[in-house]
Amino acid sequence: MYQIFDFARLPTISHIIWDIDGTITDENGQVNQEVAAKIIRLGLNGIYHSFITGRDAEWVIGKVIEPMKKFFSFSQVIDNFIFFAEVGCVMID
């Protein structure tokens, strides 16, 4: 897994596109809590995030969205997030 040690040294970023399966999730398909917290923190700073996977929408909701909802700040950043399932054919609203 990649680590960003000094956010201040990054160039200005406005949008990050993520592959879900195996990138922000572990080998069991569970969203990594540390990664989710960092994504939400970036969302609080105004960075938009798009998430895409070949998995179906129910999998994304159960394995990614529902666990991320447990973070206190998730409701503040949900408008900065967009999720796509089935290789971008299904947008989860």
N, C-alpha and C positions, 0 to 999 in steps of 0.2 A: 504494500500500500504506500502511496506517495504521501509525504508530509510537507506542509508549508510552514516554515518556522517563522518567517517574518513577512506578514501581510503588507506592511508598509513599503517593502521593496518591490512589490508587484506593480506592473504597469496598470493603468486604469482599466478595469474590467467592468462591463455592464451586463454581460450575459454569459452563462456557462451552460453548455449542453453536455448532459451525462448519459452514458449507457448505464442501465440499472443493474442488470444481472451480472454479478461477479465484479462490478465496479464499486457500487455503493452497498451491495449486499455480500454476505459471506457465502461460503460453500453450501450452506443449508438454505439459502434464499432469504435470510433474515437481514433487514437493513442494519448496517453497522451503526451503533448508537453514537459513537464518537464522530463518525463522518456526518451523520444526520445533524448533530449539534452544530458542526462547523458550517454545513449548508444553510441551516436556519440562521446562524449568526451572520453569514454573508447576505442572506435575504433581508435581515434587519438593516443592513447597510445599503440597501437599495439594489442589490445585484439580482437579476432575473435568472431563473433556472428552468431549463427544459430537460425532461427525463424521458428516455425512449428505451423500449425493450421489445423483443419478439414475443414475450409472454402475453397472456390475455389480461383483460382489464381487471377481472376478479383477483388475479394473482397480484397485480400492482396494488390494488386497494388493500388487500389483506397483508401483504409482505412489506409494503413501503408506506403507503399513505396512513393507514391506521396506526402503525407504530410511531410515525412522525407526529401524529396528532397529539400524542402524549406529552410532547414538549410544550411548555407553557406559552412560548412565543409563536407557535405554529400558526395560530389564527391571525397573527399580525403579518405574516409573510405569504399566506396562501395565494394572494393575488399576484405574487411574483413567481409562482411556480406553475408549470404546465406539465402534465403527464400524458405520454403517448404509449399505447400498447399495440400489440400485433404489428410491429415494425412501422409504427406511425400511422396505421390505418384507423385507429380508434383513439380519439382524444377523450381523456377522462376529465370531466368538468366537476 
